[in-house]
Amino acid sequence: MTNFHEGYSKFCRGWHVSGELRPLLARVYNLIHTSPVDLHALKEAVVSLMSFLCEAANRTDANCRAVDLFFMIDDHWSVRWGNLPHDFGGLLDDIGGALHDTVSAPAIAEDFASTPEQLRDRAKRLAV
């Protein structure tokens, strides 16, 4: 797979994810696939995505797991983030880390600094 639609269909369809999640993920995906990457826009897109997951109504197991998988499995990314500054790449890698534990095992997500709040705050501190 090498496009957003295929990745979204694979990781988000059938999970009862919020319809509002798709454009947020698409924004991050599309920004990473532009050259040169607009780091300011990418930072804001990641903040928006994580802020969405911070809202009580959107902090669902399905939403958190779908976002985690979307970033963890790289076969739908035609471009990875190795060309981004280290702090950006590390954050994107960590979104695909323990975010999936946010609802089912929140202490684990917190221990790995992978709750939506922790990831959002880290994104806000990114230097652009």
N, C-alpha and C positions, 0 to 999 in steps of 0.2 A: 504494500500500500504506500502511496506517496501523495495523498491529498487529505484535506481536512474532512471532507464528507465521508470517506472510507473509514478514517480513524474514529470519527464521531459515531458513525453507525455501529462500529465494532464495540466501542466501549461505553456508549451512552444509551443506545436503543434498547428498550425492554427493561431498563432498570428503574423506570418511573422517576427519571430525573426531571427537574424543573425545565420547562420550555425556555426560561430565561437564561439557562446555562449555555445553550448553544452559541449565541452571539458573543458571549464573554470569552469562551474558549476559542472561537473563530478569530477574534481580534488578536489574541496572543499568538495563535498559530500563524496568522497572516503577517503579523509584524516580524516574527522570527524569519519568515521566508522572503523578506524584502532585503534588498541590498542597495545601500548600506542600511543596517537596522537603525531605526529611530529609537535610541535608548530611552529618551524621555517618554515617548508614547508607549514603549514596551513596559516601562516601570508603571505607568498609570494603568495600563491594561491588566497587569498582574495585581496591582492594588485593588482594582475594581472586581476582579475575579475572586480574590480572597475576601474582600468586603462582603460580597454576595453570600459566600459560605459562612460568614460570621453572623448573618441575620438568622434569628431563631427559626423562622419559617423555611429557610433555605439550608439550614445545617442538618441535612438528612444523611443517613448512611449512604443512600444511593448517589446523591450529589457528590459527597466527599470521595467515595470509592471510584466513581466515574472520572473525576478530575485526576485523582491519583494515577489510575491506570492510563489515562490519556497521556500523561507525562512520563510514566514509567516505561511503557512499551514503545520502543522507538521504530518499529517497522512501518509506521504511517507517517513518519517525519522524513521528508526528502532532504531536509537540512537539519542538522542538530545544532546545538548551541555552543559548540566548541570554539567558534569564532567570536563569541561574545566575551566581554570582560569576565574575569573569574567570578566575581560576586554575583553577576547575573546568572551565569551557567550553574553555579552552585545552588542558587535559590531554585532554579527550574528543576534541577536534579532532586532537590529535597521535596519539592511538591509531589514528585513521584516516589516518595519514600514512605513515610508513615502517616500521611494525611488520611489514608483509608481507615485508620484506627480512631479518628476523631469522635465518632458516635459510639462505636462498639467497645472501644478500649481507650477512653480519653487520657488516662494516665500514661499510656504508652506514647500516644501522639505528643503529649506534653513533654515527656522525657526526651523525645527526639526533636523537640522544637518544631513540630509539624502540625500544630493546630492552625486553623485558618487565621486566628488572631496573631499567632507568632509569625506565620509566613507573611501576613499582611504588613505587620510592623517592620519586619526585615526588608520587605520590598520598599516600604516608605523610606528606609535609610539608604537605599542604593544611591550611589553617587553617579550623576549623569553629566 
